[in-house]
Amino acid sequence: MARDFGMPAKVITEILDKYATAPKSNMQALEDHELSIVFEHLTQNNQISNIAAISSRYVFPAIHAL
């Protein structure tokens, strides 16, 4: 998970240490509630000022009605 967010595994471990019990190994799969804690922490602590700042970097596929 840390690699997906471009951060060291230690950061994820520190988040879980603060709000829950960290896994014994950084290779251990996280439970749903642990993922929620990490996502919430990252969302709250990495706010952006303008959605256009990131949306211009991504191409979103068109959604077609069935």
PyMOL Python script that loads the backbone (N, CA, C, O; Angstrom):
from pymol import cmd

cmd.read_pdbstr("""\
ATOM      1  N   MET A   1       0.816  -1.181   0.000  1.00  0.00           N
ATOM      2  CA  MET A   1       0.000   0.000   0.000  1.00  0.00           C
ATOM      3  C   MET A   1       0.867   1.254   0.000  1.00  0.00           C
ATOM      4  O   MET A   1       0.581   2.213  -0.718  1.00  0.00           O
ATOM      5  N   ALA A   2       1.915   1.245   0.797  1.00  0.00           N
ATOM      6  CA  ALA A   2       2.798   2.415   0.880  1.00  0.00           C
ATOM      7  C   ALA A   2       3.383   2.733  -0.483  1.00  0.00           C
ATOM      8  O   ALA A   2       3.468   3.898  -0.870  1.00  0.00           O
ATOM      9  N   ARG A   3       3.782   1.710  -1.206  1.00  0.00           N
ATOM     10  CA  ARG A   3       4.357   1.907  -2.535  1.00  0.00           C
ATOM     11  C   ARG A   3       3.337   2.548  -3.473  1.00  0.00           C
ATOM     12  O   ARG A   3       3.691   3.391  -4.298  1.00  0.00           O
ATOM     13  N   ASP A   4       2.070   2.148  -3.346  1.00  0.00           N
ATOM     14  CA  ASP A   4       1.015   2.724  -4.184  1.00  0.00           C
ATOM     15  C   ASP A   4       0.863   4.226  -3.954  1.00  0.00           C
ATOM     16  O   ASP A   4       0.505   4.971  -4.866  1.00  0.00           O
ATOM     17  N   PHE A   5       1.138   4.658  -2.731  1.00  0.00           N
ATOM     18  CA  PHE A   5       1.044   6.076  -2.395  1.00  0.00           C
ATOM     19  C   PHE A   5       2.381   6.789  -2.471  1.00  0.00           C
ATOM     20  O   PHE A   5       2.466   7.983  -2.181  1.00  0.00           O
ATOM     21  N   GLY A   6       3.433   6.067  -2.861  1.00  0.00           N
ATOM     22  CA  GLY A   6       4.748   6.675  -3.012  1.00  0.00           C
ATOM     23  C   GLY A   6       5.355   7.123  -1.693  1.00  0.00           C
ATOM     24  O   GLY A   6       5.971   8.185  -1.612  1.00  0.00           O
ATOM     25  N   MET A   7       5.179   6.308  -0.664  1.00  0.00           N
ATOM     26  CA  MET A   7       5.734   6.659   0.651  1.00  0.00           C
ATOM     27  C   MET A   7       6.335   5.412   1.284  1.00  0.00           C
ATOM     28  O   MET A   7       5.999   4.292   0.901  1.00  0.00           O
ATOM     29  N   PRO A   8       7.220   5.607   2.249  1.00  0.00           N
ATOM     30  CA  PRO A   8       7.806   4.446   2.935  1.00  0.00           C
ATOM     31  C   PRO A   8       6.755   3.703   3.762  1.00  0.00           C
ATOM     32  O   PRO A   8       5.807   4.311   4.260  1.00  0.00           O
ATOM     33  N   ALA A   9       6.925   2.400   3.905  1.00  0.00           N
ATOM     34  CA  ALA A   9       6.000   1.587   4.706  1.00  0.00           C
ATOM     35  C   ALA A   9       5.941   2.083   6.145  1.00  0.00           C
ATOM     36  O   ALA A   9       4.930   1.907   6.824  1.00  0.00           O
ATOM     37  N   LYS A  10       7.007   2.694   6.604  1.00  0.00           N
ATOM     38  CA  LYS A  10       7.061   3.210   7.973  1.00  0.00           C
ATOM     39  C   LYS A  10       5.956   4.241   8.221  1.00  0.00           C
ATOM     40  O   LYS A  10       5.429   4.317   9.331  1.00  0.00           O
ATOM     41  N   VAL A  11       5.601   5.022   7.218  1.00  0.00           N
ATOM     42  CA  VAL A  11       4.551   6.031   7.365  1.00  0.00           C
ATOM     43  C   VAL A  11       3.210   5.352   7.649  1.00  0.00           C
ATOM     44  O   VAL A  11       2.472   5.786   8.533  1.00  0.00           O
ATOM     45  N   ILE A  12       2.896   4.303   6.913  1.00  0.00           N
ATOM     46  CA  ILE A  12       1.644   3.569   7.118  1.00  0.00           C
ATOM     47  C   ILE A  12       1.640   2.943   8.511  1.00  0.00           C
ATOM     48  O   ILE A  12       0.630   2.979   9.213  1.00  0.00           O
ATOM     49  N   THR A  13       2.775   2.369   8.902  1.00  0.00           N
ATOM     50  CA  THR A  13       2.901   1.765  10.222  1.00  0.00           C
ATOM     51  C   THR A  13       2.688   2.800  11.319  1.00  0.00           C
ATOM     52  O   THR A  13       2.017   2.520  12.313  1.00  0.00           O
ATOM     53  N   GLU A  14       3.248   3.982  11.151  1.00  0.00           N
ATOM     54  CA  GLU A  14       3.081   5.049  12.147  1.00  0.00           C
ATOM     55  C   GLU A  14       1.622   5.494  12.261  1.00  0.00           C
ATOM     56  O   GLU A  14       1.135   5.758  13.361  1.00  0.00           O
ATOM     57  N   ILE A  15       0.929   5.575  11.126  1.00  0.00           N
ATOM     58  CA  ILE A  15      -0.495   5.944  11.147  1.00  0.00           C
ATOM     59  C   ILE A  15      -1.278   4.895  11.939  1.00  0.00           C
ATOM     60  O   ILE A  15      -2.094   5.231  12.797  1.00  0.00           O
ATOM     61  N   LEU A  16      -1.018   3.628  11.639  1.00  0.00           N
ATOM     62  CA  LEU A  16      -1.744   2.565  12.334  1.00  0.00           C
ATOM     63  C   LEU A  16      -1.356   2.486  13.806  1.00  0.00           C
ATOM     64  O   LEU A  16      -2.202   2.178  14.646  1.00  0.00           O
ATOM     65  N   ASP A  17      -0.097   2.757  14.134  1.00  0.00           N
ATOM     66  CA  ASP A  17       0.317   2.792  15.543  1.00  0.00           C
ATOM     67  C   ASP A  17      -0.441   3.868  16.306  1.00  0.00           C
ATOM     68  O   ASP A  17      -0.784   3.686  17.474  1.00  0.00           O
ATOM     69  N   LYS A  18      -0.699   4.977  15.649  1.00  0.00           N
ATOM     70  CA  LYS A  18      -1.369   6.104  16.300  1.00  0.00           C
ATOM     71  C   LYS A  18      -2.860   5.844  16.520  1.00  0.00           C
ATOM     72  O   LYS A  18      -3.405   6.217  17.559  1.00  0.00           O
ATOM     73  N   TYR A  19      -3.522   5.210  15.555  1.00  0.00           N
ATOM     74  CA  TYR A  19      -4.974   5.070  15.606  1.00  0.00           C
ATOM     75  C   TYR A  19      -5.483   3.634  15.783  1.00  0.00           C
ATOM     76  O   TYR A  19      -6.675   3.430  16.012  1.00  0.00           O
ATOM     77  N   ALA A  20      -4.610   2.653  15.681  1.00  0.00           N
ATOM     78  CA  ALA A  20      -5.010   1.247  15.799  1.00  0.00           C
ATOM     79  C   ALA A  20      -3.759   0.439  16.136  1.00  0.00           C
ATOM     80  O   ALA A  20      -2.736   1.003  16.523  1.00  0.00           O
ATOM     81  N   THR A  21      -3.841  -0.847  15.992  1.00  0.00           N
ATOM     82  CA  THR A  21      -2.690  -1.711  16.193  1.00  0.00           C
ATOM     83  C   THR A  21      -2.038  -1.966  14.842  1.00  0.00           C
ATOM     84  O   THR A  21      -2.683  -2.455  13.915  1.00  0.00           O
ATOM     85  N   ALA A  22      -0.776  -1.637  14.739  1.00  0.00           N
ATOM     86  CA  ALA A  22      -0.062  -1.833  13.476  1.00  0.00           C
ATOM     87  C   ALA A  22       0.150  -3.321  13.229  1.00  0.00           C
ATOM     88  O   ALA A  22       0.307  -4.094  14.175  1.00  0.00           O
ATOM     89  N   PRO A  23       0.157  -3.724  11.962  1.00  0.00           N
ATOM     90  CA  PRO A  23       0.428  -5.128  11.654  1.00  0.00           C
ATOM     91  C   PRO A  23       1.840  -5.513  12.094  1.00  0.00           C
ATOM     92  O   PRO A  23       2.720  -4.657  12.192  1.00  0.00           O
ATOM     93  N   LYS A  24       2.049  -6.786  12.355  1.00  0.00           N
ATOM     94  CA  LYS A  24       3.357  -7.258  12.806  1.00  0.00           C
ATOM     95  C   LYS A  24       4.397  -7.189  11.700  1.00  0.00           C
ATOM     96  O   LYS A  24       5.595  -7.096  11.970  1.00  0.00           O
ATOM     97  N   SER A  25       3.948  -7.233  10.476  1.00  0.00           N
ATOM     98  CA  SER A  25       4.855  -7.189   9.325  1.00  0.00           C
ATOM     99  C   SER A  25       4.293  -6.211   8.300  1.00  0.00           C
ATOM    100  O   SER A  25       3.078  -6.095   8.139  1.00  0.00           O
ATOM    101  N   ASN A  26       5.189  -5.511   7.611  1.00  0.00           N
ATOM    102  CA  ASN A  26       4.693  -4.586   6.585  1.00  0.00           C
ATOM    103  C   ASN A  26       4.216  -5.331   5.343  1.00  0.00           C
ATOM    104  O   ASN A  26       3.706  -4.711   4.410  1.00  0.00           O
ATOM    105  N   MET A  27       4.374  -6.644   5.322  1.00  0.00           N
ATOM    106  CA  MET A  27       3.876  -7.455   4.207  1.00  0.00           C
ATOM    107  C   MET A  27       2.500  -8.051   4.524  1.00  0.00           C
ATOM    108  O   MET A  27       1.876  -8.669   3.661  1.00  0.00           O
ATOM    109  N   GLN A  28       2.034  -7.866   5.746  1.00  0.00           N
ATOM    110  CA  GLN A  28       0.746  -8.397   6.177  1.00  0.00           C
ATOM    111  C   GLN A  28      -0.387  -7.608   5.538  1.00  0.00           C
ATOM    112  O   GLN A  28      -0.346  -6.380   5.468  1.00  0.00           O
ATOM    113  N   ALA A  29      -1.401  -8.335   5.074  1.00  0.00           N
ATOM    114  CA  ALA A  29      -2.568  -7.675   4.481  1.00  0.00           C
ATOM    115  C   ALA A  29      -3.321  -6.901   5.559  1.00  0.00           C
ATOM    116  O   ALA A  29      -3.465  -7.364   6.691  1.00  0.00           O
ATOM    117  N   LEU A  30      -3.794  -5.726   5.190  1.00  0.00           N
ATOM    118  CA  LEU A  30      -4.535  -4.899   6.137  1.00  0.00           C
ATOM    119  C   LEU A  30      -6.014  -5.267   6.111  1.00  0.00           C
ATOM    120  O   LEU A  30      -6.561  -5.640   5.072  1.00  0.00           O
ATOM    121  N   GLU A  31      -6.642  -5.156   7.264  1.00  0.00           N
ATOM    122  CA  GLU A  31      -8.085  -5.381   7.390  1.00  0.00           C
ATOM    123  C   GLU A  31      -8.821  -4.152   6.852  1.00  0.00           C
ATOM    124  O   GLU A  31      -8.228  -3.086   6.688  1.00  0.00           O
ATOM    125  N   ASP A  32     -10.108  -4.312   6.582  1.00  0.00           N
ATOM    126  CA  ASP A  32     -10.914  -3.202   6.062  1.00  0.00           C
ATOM    127  C   ASP A  32     -10.855  -1.971   6.961  1.00  0.00           C
ATOM    128  O   ASP A  32     -10.691  -0.852   6.475  1.00  0.00           O
ATOM    129  N   HIS A  33     -10.988  -2.175   8.275  1.00  0.00           N
ATOM    130  CA  HIS A  33     -10.985  -1.029   9.190  1.00  0.00           C
ATOM    131  C   HIS A  33      -9.611  -0.344   9.216  1.00  0.00           C
ATOM    132  O   HIS A  33      -9.527   0.869   9.404  1.00  0.00           O
ATOM    133  N   GLU A  34      -8.549  -1.113   9.029  1.00  0.00           N
ATOM    134  CA  GLU A  34      -7.210  -0.518   8.990  1.00  0.00           C
ATOM    135  C   GLU A  34      -7.020   0.312   7.725  1.00  0.00           C
ATOM    136  O   GLU A  34      -6.429   1.391   7.765  1.00  0.00           O
ATOM    137  N   LEU A  35      -7.521  -0.193   6.610  1.00  0.00           N
ATOM    138  CA  LEU A  35      -7.466   0.568   5.362  1.00  0.00           C
ATOM    139  C   LEU A  35      -8.248   1.868   5.496  1.00  0.00           C
ATOM    140  O   LEU A  35      -7.801   2.920   5.039  1.00  0.00           O
ATOM    141  N   SER A  36      -9.408   1.792   6.121  1.00  0.00           N
ATOM    142  CA  SER A  36     -10.222   2.991   6.323  1.00  0.00           C
ATOM    143  C   SER A  36      -9.479   4.033   7.146  1.00  0.00           C
ATOM    144  O   SER A  36      -9.535   5.225   6.845  1.00  0.00           O
ATOM    145  N   ILE A  37      -8.786   3.585   8.178  1.00  0.00           N
ATOM    146  CA  ILE A  37      -8.012   4.503   9.021  1.00  0.00           C
ATOM    147  C   ILE A  37      -6.918   5.185   8.205  1.00  0.00           C
ATOM    148  O   ILE A  37      -6.742   6.401   8.284  1.00  0.00           O
ATOM    149  N   VAL A  38      -6.196   4.406   7.430  1.00  0.00           N
ATOM    150  CA  VAL A  38      -5.104   4.968   6.629  1.00  0.00           C
ATOM    151  C   VAL A  38      -5.655   5.932   5.580  1.00  0.00           C
ATOM    152  O   VAL A  38      -5.129   7.034   5.422  1.00  0.00           O
ATOM    153  N   PHE A  39      -6.698   5.536   4.866  1.00  0.00           N
ATOM    154  CA  PHE A  39      -7.282   6.415   3.852  1.00  0.00           C
ATOM    155  C   PHE A  39      -7.793   7.713   4.457  1.00  0.00           C
ATOM    156  O   PHE A  39      -7.581   8.790   3.900  1.00  0.00           O
ATOM    157  N   GLU A  40      -8.467   7.608   5.597  1.00  0.00           N
ATOM    158  CA  GLU A  40      -8.989   8.803   6.260  1.00  0.00           C
ATOM    159  C   GLU A  40      -7.850   9.732   6.671  1.00  0.00           C
ATOM    160  O   GLU A  40      -7.921  10.943   6.457  1.00  0.00           O
ATOM    161  N   HIS A  41      -6.810   9.169   7.256  1.00  0.00           N
ATOM    162  CA  HIS A  41      -5.671   9.985   7.687  1.00  0.00           C
ATOM    163  C   HIS A  41      -5.009  10.683   6.488  1.00  0.00           C
ATOM    164  O   HIS A  41      -4.728  11.881   6.534  1.00  0.00           O
ATOM    165  N   LEU A  42      -4.768   9.923   5.424  1.00  0.00           N
ATOM    166  CA  LEU A  42      -4.124  10.509   4.245  1.00  0.00           C
ATOM    167  C   LEU A  42      -5.005  11.576   3.604  1.00  0.00           C
ATOM    168  O   LEU A  42      -4.500  12.598   3.140  1.00  0.00           O
ATOM    169  N   THR A  43      -6.310  11.351   3.575  1.00  0.00           N
ATOM    170  CA  THR A  43      -7.236  12.323   3.000  1.00  0.00           C
ATOM    171  C   THR A  43      -7.259  13.604   3.826  1.00  0.00           C
ATOM    172  O   THR A  43      -7.198  14.704   3.278  1.00  0.00           O
ATOM    173  N   GLN A  44      -7.346  13.458   5.130  1.00  0.00           N
ATOM    174  CA  GLN A  44      -7.423  14.631   6.007  1.00  0.00           C
ATOM    175  C   GLN A  44      -6.129  15.433   6.034  1.00  0.00           C
ATOM    176  O   GLN A  44      -6.159  16.650   6.213  1.00  0.00           O
ATOM    177  N   ASN A  45      -5.003  14.770   5.862  1.00  0.00           N
ATOM    178  CA  ASN A  45      -3.710  15.433   5.995  1.00  0.00           C
ATOM    179  C   ASN A  45      -3.045  15.784   4.671  1.00  0.00           C
ATOM    180  O   ASN A  45      -1.911  16.263   4.656  1.00  0.00           O
ATOM    181  N   ASN A  46      -3.730  15.552   3.573  1.00  0.00           N
ATOM    182  CA  ASN A  46      -3.176  15.868   2.257  1.00  0.00           C
ATOM    183  C   ASN A  46      -4.225  16.548   1.386  1.00  0.00           C
ATOM    184  O   ASN A  46      -4.457  16.156   0.243  1.00  0.00           O
ATOM    185  N   GLN A  47      -4.847  17.565   1.947  1.00  0.00           N
ATOM    186  CA  GLN A  47      -5.884  18.300   1.230  1.00  0.00           C
ATOM    187  C   GLN A  47      -5.280  19.076   0.064  1.00  0.00           C
ATOM    188  O   GLN A  47      -4.132  19.516   0.124  1.00  0.00           O
ATOM    189  N   ILE A  48      -6.055  19.235  -0.980  1.00  0.00           N
ATOM    190  CA  ILE A  48      -5.637  20.053  -2.111  1.00  0.00           C
ATOM    191  C   ILE A  48      -6.470  21.327  -2.117  1.00  0.00           C
ATOM    192  O   ILE A  48      -7.587  21.351  -1.600  1.00  0.00           O
ATOM    193  N   SER A  49      -5.934  22.359  -2.689  1.00  0.00           N
ATOM    194  CA  SER A  49      -6.654  23.628  -2.699  1.00  0.00           C
ATOM    195  C   SER A  49      -7.625  23.736  -3.869  1.00  0.00           C
ATOM    196  O   SER A  49      -8.581  24.510  -3.816  1.00  0.00           O
ATOM    197  N   ASN A  50      -7.380  22.959  -4.930  1.00  0.00           N
ATOM    198  CA  ASN A  50      -8.195  23.104  -6.125  1.00  0.00           C
ATOM    199  C   ASN A  50      -8.219  21.772  -6.873  1.00  0.00           C
ATOM    200  O   ASN A  50      -7.163  21.247  -7.226  1.00  0.00           O
ATOM    201  N   ILE A  51      -9.391  21.228  -7.115  1.00  0.00           N
ATOM    202  CA  ILE A  51      -9.509  19.942  -7.807  1.00  0.00           C
ATOM    203  C   ILE A  51      -8.947  20.019  -9.221  1.00  0.00           C
ATOM    204  O   ILE A  51      -8.471  19.015  -9.751  1.00  0.00           O
ATOM    205  N   ALA A  52      -8.995  21.179  -9.827  1.00  0.00           N
ATOM    206  CA  ALA A  52      -8.452  21.332 -11.175  1.00  0.00           C
ATOM    207  C   ALA A  52      -6.953  21.082 -11.190  1.00  0.00           C
ATOM    208  O   ALA A  52      -6.398  20.692 -12.218  1.00  0.00           O
ATOM    209  N   ALA A  53      -6.296  21.301 -10.063  1.00  0.00           N
ATOM    210  CA  ALA A  53      -4.854  21.085  -9.986  1.00  0.00           C
ATOM    211  C   ALA A  53      -4.487  19.627 -10.229  1.00  0.00           C
ATOM    212  O   ALA A  53      -3.432  19.346 -10.797  1.00  0.00           O
ATOM    213  N   ILE A  54      -5.335  18.700  -9.812  1.00  0.00           N
ATOM    214  CA  ILE A  54      -5.023  17.298 -10.062  1.00  0.00           C
ATOM    215  C   ILE A  54      -5.804  16.705 -11.216  1.00  0.00           C
ATOM    216  O   ILE A  54      -5.316  15.792 -11.882  1.00  0.00           O
ATOM    217  N   SER A  55      -7.007  17.201 -11.469  1.00  0.00           N
ATOM    218  CA  SER A  55      -7.816  16.607 -12.528  1.00  0.00           C
ATOM    219  C   SER A  55      -7.204  16.828 -13.901  1.00  0.00           C
ATOM    220  O   SER A  55      -7.462  16.051 -14.820  1.00  0.00           O
ATOM    221  N   SER A  56      -6.407  17.863 -14.059  1.00  0.00           N
ATOM    222  CA  SER A  56      -5.769  18.104 -15.358  1.00  0.00           C
ATOM    223  C   SER A  56      -4.660  17.093 -15.631  1.00  0.00           C
ATOM    224  O   SER A  56      -4.226  16.956 -16.775  1.00  0.00           O
ATOM    225  N   ARG A  57      -4.188  16.374 -14.597  1.00  0.00           N
ATOM    226  CA  ARG A  57      -3.132  15.377 -14.767  1.00  0.00           C
ATOM    227  C   ARG A  57      -3.666  14.017 -15.188  1.00  0.00           C
ATOM    228  O   ARG A  57      -2.897  13.152 -15.605  1.00  0.00           O
ATOM    229  N   TYR A  58      -4.970  13.821 -15.083  1.00  0.00           N
ATOM    230  CA  TYR A  58      -5.549  12.515 -15.352  1.00  0.00           C
ATOM    231  C   TYR A  58      -6.565  12.594 -16.482  1.00  0.00           C
ATOM    232  O   TYR A  58      -7.244  13.605 -16.658  1.00  0.00           O
ATOM    233  N   VAL A  59      -6.655  11.523 -17.236  1.00  0.00           N
ATOM    234  CA  VAL A  59      -7.661  11.422 -18.269  1.00  0.00           C
ATOM    235  C   VAL A  59      -8.721  10.461 -17.749  1.00  0.00           C
ATOM    236  O   VAL A  59      -8.440   9.292 -17.486  1.00  0.00           O
ATOM    237  N   PHE A  60      -9.923  10.958 -17.606  1.00  0.00           N
ATOM    238  CA  PHE A  60     -10.999  10.142 -17.086  1.00  0.00           C
ATOM    239  C   PHE A  60     -11.769   9.540 -18.255  1.00  0.00           C
ATOM    240  O   PHE A  60     -12.140  10.246 -19.192  1.00  0.00           O
ATOM    241  N   PRO A  61     -12.006   8.236 -18.195  1.00  0.00           N
ATOM    242  CA  PRO A  61     -12.750   7.596 -19.290  1.00  0.00           C
ATOM    243  C   PRO A  61     -14.184   8.105 -19.333  1.00  0.00           C
ATOM    244  O   PRO A  61     -14.778   8.424 -18.303  1.00  0.00           O
ATOM    245  N   ALA A  62     -14.718   8.172 -20.524  1.00  0.00           N
ATOM    246  CA  ALA A  62     -16.103   8.615 -20.693  1.00  0.00           C
ATOM    247  C   ALA A  62     -17.032   7.535 -20.126  1.00  0.00           C
ATOM    248  O   ALA A  62     -16.773   6.339 -20.256  1.00  0.00           O
ATOM    249  N   ILE A  63     -18.086   7.977 -19.515  1.00  0.00           N
ATOM    250  CA  ILE A  63     -19.080   7.034 -18.980  1.00  0.00           C
ATOM    251  C   ILE A  63     -20.227   6.992 -19.982  1.00  0.00           C
ATOM    252  O   ILE A  63     -20.846   8.013 -20.283  1.00  0.00           O
ATOM    253  N   HIS A  64     -20.491   5.823 -20.480  1.00  0.00           N
ATOM    254  CA  HIS A  64     -21.539   5.639 -21.479  1.00  0.00           C
ATOM    255  C   HIS A  64     -22.769   5.032 -20.832  1.00  0.00           C
ATOM    256  O   HIS A  64     -22.666   4.088 -20.049  1.00  0.00           O
ATOM    257  N   ALA A  65     -23.914   5.565 -21.155  1.00  0.00           N
ATOM    258  CA  ALA A  65     -25.180   5.000 -20.668  1.00  0.00           C
ATOM    259  C   ALA A  65     -25.444   3.692 -21.365  1.00  0.00           C
ATOM    260  O   ALA A  65     -25.161   3.536 -22.553  1.00  0.00           O
ATOM    261  N   LEU A  66     -25.983   2.763 -20.628  1.00  0.00           N
ATOM    262  CA  LEU A  66     -26.300   1.454 -21.221  1.00  0.00           C
ATOM    263  C   LEU A  66     -27.596   1.499 -21.948  1.00  0.00           C
ATOM    264  O   LEU A  66     -28.023   0.490 -22.510  1.00  0.00           O
TER     265      LEU A  66
END
""", "prot")
cmd.dss("prot")
cmd.show_as("cartoon", "prot")
cmd.util.cbc("prot")
cmd.orient("prot")
